[in-house]
Amino acid sequence: NDYTLEEIQRLREYVVNRGGFLYILTHGTIESAMRPTYKVLRQILPEHQLTVIPNDHEIYNAYYSLNGPLRYPVRNMGNTPLHFGPYSKQLQGIFVDGRLAVLVDTEEMMHVLDGAVQKPFYGQYAQLNKVLEEYAPHAARQLINIVVYAITHGKISDYSNYVPETALSNTGSEDM
């Protein structure tokens, strides 16, 4: 589905003018998985390019020291290689005025956590639930870094000029 013009304008306002952060989850890096993400980013931020986030970017050390994206080894199920969590390139994102403003999670960290809880495999594949459990803490650390980075960067978390409404109403009543 396409975004409406108003939705595009609001997302641009949030990301570009207000210092917001977007986290976009995909299902891998293959073209068919990325196509919807490319479409959305062309609508919202056509002048910005999706790029690899360098391994020394502070998002990898915002809380936990990860020194780059998490990578998990390939596991084989018979002749089928299975990837769980980060397995390919570095994470990708869009930088606006030097600030990471959009993170595209092509590495399915959320799926690892969800799978570890839901135990989606059964029958001959049931042992894969143990693989998800093994990787879940690593994916959680990366996601915590993402959240910490998102709330500590950009103007959306700057409350230095914040005055609670109660303080405003108390100030007004004292002046009377």
N, C-alpha and C positions, 0 to 999 in steps of 0.2 A: 504494500500500500504506500501511496505517496503521502508525504506530509502536506498539510494545507499551508498556504502562504503565511498565515498567522503563526502556525507552529514553527515553521522555519525561522521566521523573524524572532520569535521568543527564544528558540534554542541558540540562535546566533547572539542575541543580546546576552543570554546567560553565559555562554562560552567566551565570546570575544570581549564584550564590554564589562561584564561583571566578574570576570575571572573564574567562571565555573569550570567544572570537570565532568566529562562524560566517560562512562565506562561501557563499552560495547562488547558483548559476548558473541563469539561466532562458534562454529563447529569445525575448526581447522583452517588451514591456509589454502586449500585447493580453491580454484576459481568459483565453483558452484557454491561453496560455503561463504566466500567473501563477497559475492555479487551483491547481496542485499546491503551489506555494510558500505561497499563502494558507492552504491546508489544514494544511500542516506547521507554520506559524507559529501558527495557532490552537490546535494541539495542544500545542506546546511553550511558547509565551509568550502565552496568550490575553489577558492584561491589558495587553499592550504593542501599540502601533500602528505599522505600517509608515509611515515618513515620508520625505520628500525630505531628503537630506543637503545642508546649505547649501554653497554654492560656496566659502565661506571656512573650511570645516572642515579641520582639520589633516591629514586623510587625503590631501588633494590636494597636500600639501607635506611629507609624511613623509620623503621622500628627494629626489624631483624636485619642482621648483616648477612645478605645473601650473595653479594658480589656478582650480580647478574641474574638473568631469569633462571628459574628452576628447570632442570631437564631430567627427564626420567628415562631409564633404559627401555628399549623395545622388548616386549614380551611376545612370545609366539604361542598361538593356540592352534596346534596342528601346523598347517602351512600358512596360517594367516597371522601376519604381524599385527599386534595390538598396541596402540599407543594410549597411555593414560597421562593426562596432565601435560605440562610443557614438554615438548619433544622435538621441536624443529628449530626455527630461527628465534631470534630474540623477540620480545614483545614489540608491537608496533604502536605508533601513536602519531598525533598531530601536535606540533608545537605552535603556540600563538605568542608572539613577542618573547620567545625564548622559554616560555613556560609550557610544560606538558599539560595540554588542555583536554586531549582525547586519548584514551587508552583503548586499544582494540585487543581483547584477549582472544587470540587465535589458539590458545593452548588449553582451553577447556578446564581451567582450574575449578570453576563452579561445578562442573559436571563431576569432577573427582569427589568433591565434598558431598554433593547430592548422592552420588552412587555409594559412597561409604556409609551413608545413613540408610538409604533405601534398599541396598543389597539387590540390585536389578538382575543379577545373573543366577540362573538355576540350571539344574540338570548337569550335563557334562561341562558346563561353563561356570559352575558354582564357585570354583576355586578363584575365579577372577574377583570375587567380592573381597577376598583377602588382599589382593593387589591394590584395590581401591582404598582399603583401610590403611595399608602401608603408606600410600602416597598422600592421603588426606592431610596429615599434619604439615607436610611440606607445602601443599597448595594453600592451606590456611595461613601459613606465615607470609606467603606472597600476597594473598588477598588482604591481610592486615596491613602490610606495607602500602598497598594501593589505597586503602581507606585512610591511613594516617597521612599519606602524601596529599590526598584529595582535600582533606580538611585543614591542612596546614599551608597550603599554597593557593595563591590567587586571592582575589579580593573578597570572595564569598565567606571567608572565615575571619576577616578582619573586624573585630568588634571593639577596636580601641576607642571609638567615639560613641559607643553604645551607652544610652542612659535608659534605665528601666522606666516603664510608664508610671510605676508607683512613685519613683523619685520625682518625676515631672509633676505629678498631681500633688505631692507633698510640698514641693517648692512653690507651686502656685498658691496653695492655701496659706503658707507662711507669709507670703508677701502681702496678703490681704489684711 
